[in-house]
Amino acid sequence: MAEPTARPKRLQRPQIVLEVVNRIQLSPHLVRIVAGGPGISAVEDNGKTDAYTKMLFAKPEAGLTPPYDMERLREELPLDLLPSRRTYTIRRFDLARGEVWIDFVVHGEAGVAGPWADHAKPGDVVVLGGIGGGYAPDPVADWYLFAGDDSAVPAIFSALEALPKDAVGTALIEVDSEADHLPVDAPEGVEVRWLHRDGAEAGTTTLLEDAVREVEWRPGRVDVFAHGERGAMKALRPYFTRERELEREQLSLSAYWAHGREEDKFQAEKREPIGTI
Ligand SMILES: Cc1cc2nc3c(=O)[nH]c(=O)nc-3n(C[C@H](O)[C@H](O)[C@H](O)COP(=O)(O)OP(=O)(O)OC[C@H]3O[C@@H](n4cnc5c(N)ncnc54)[C@H](O)[C@@H]3O)c2cc1C
């Protein structure tokens, strides 16, 4: 009989422990956390405009000190006391100043990360679980199309700022209202168009899909970056792949969150039909 083998250990991303340096209310629904501290020396800019990190949030009552040994904690703690994992874009690496910026959608009291950012104050602990990312604007594209909701503002803005000054295209950004518009240093030839939910719940409208379908399709090779709520992304993928017949390399599209789902459930559902895009 074969020897029983130990349960394979899950790969743990190296954790980077920082602290809140500043909290800036950018708009009614977006809060910037500037994070820094000695741990910043472990942060590396990967050159992707959608660079993201898997943040870990521990409940104060768990009394944990980071970095968290997740493997051990999973064995020792009840599920509800384990740190929660949430994914966020690094809006800017300002390593010369020893800072990273992370912009959080504040979407009420539900969830972990949004409420945390809403109430964060200097000195609060920030735990980053590694840094990933896969997109930067294609330098040989003829034009660019960006589509997303508030959660994709950090990645879309980073991309707009990285474009060559003579780039052309359209950025469609869905927010609640005009109060959520933010300034961005986009090339003159890229129209930034804001779409308003006007009080409708995020993740319940067809605003983004409708606006994408109305974009005038320019000649030449397009580079598309579309990220946001799962329903909107599910509707957009066939438009790009079947109707516009884009090649794989021309399209960066994924769900950043799902209406009515906590991130853990939403991430787990990516392996089921409901979560497949
Ligand atoms: C690669 C990647 C990059 C991302 N970058 C960012 C980023 O830079 N900024 C950002 O804010 N988000 C970003 N997100 C989305 C973020 O991870 C999710 O919104 C996450 O669910 C937020 O966690 P939470 O604890 O606040 O809410 P959860 O506990 O996950 O969810 C609680 C409830 O809030 C709802 N909810 C979650 N997010 C939103 C939202 N944006 N608007 C309205 N309702 C919501 C859920 O549907 C659920 O009903 C990114 C996601 C990915 C995969």
The ligand as a Gaussian input file, in Angstrom:
#p B3LYP/6-31G(d) Opt

LIG

0 1
 C       -7.663000      42.118000     -10.660000
 C       -8.688000      42.922000      -9.834000
 C       -8.442000      44.252000      -9.558000
 C       -9.363000      45.008000      -8.811000
 N       -9.084000      46.316000      -8.544000
 C       -9.934000      47.038000      -7.779000
 C       -9.626000      48.389000      -7.416000
 O       -8.563000      48.921000      -7.727000
 N      -10.541000      49.080000      -6.680000
 C      -11.731000      48.501000      -6.272000
 O      -12.519000      49.158000      -5.583000
 N      -12.036000      47.220000      -6.584000
 C      -11.162000      46.484000      -7.312000
 N      -11.456000      45.176000      -7.611000
 C      -12.749000      44.643000      -7.172000
 C      -12.750000      44.213000      -5.687000
 O      -11.827000      43.146000      -5.510000
 C      -14.159000      43.728000      -5.342000
 O      -15.072000      44.780000      -5.514000
 C      -14.288000      43.156000      -3.927000
 O      -15.444000      42.354000      -3.907000
 C      -14.390000      44.199000      -2.847000
 O      -14.399000      43.564000      -1.600000
 P      -15.335000      44.015000      -0.373000
 O      -14.797000      43.335000       0.828000
 O      -15.460000      45.505000      -0.342000
 O      -16.763000      43.429000      -0.753000
 P      -17.179000      41.872000      -0.728000
 O      -17.160000      41.320000       0.643000
 O      -16.408000      41.133000      -1.755000
 O      -18.703000      41.974000      -1.205000
 C      -19.742000      42.447000      -0.331000
 C      -20.900000      42.990000      -1.165000
 O      -20.463000      44.195000      -1.833000
 C      -20.702000      44.087000      -3.235000
 N      -19.617000      44.774000      -3.952000
 C      -18.332000      44.376000      -4.085000
 N      -17.634000      45.248000      -4.834000
 C      -18.510000      46.207000      -5.194000
 C      -18.390000      47.368000      -5.992000
 N      -17.234000      47.734000      -6.581000
 N      -19.479000      48.147000      -6.145000
 C      -20.652000      47.813000      -5.575000
 N      -20.834000      46.712000      -4.823000
 C      -19.765000      45.924000      -4.625000
 C      -20.725000      42.586000      -3.529000
 O      -21.479000      42.298000      -4.674000
 C      -21.345000      42.026000      -2.271000
 O      -22.758000      42.088000      -2.351000
 C      -10.556000      44.397000      -8.353000
 C      -10.784000      43.036000      -8.610000
 C       -9.868000      42.308000      -9.356000
 C      -10.149000      40.841000      -9.624000

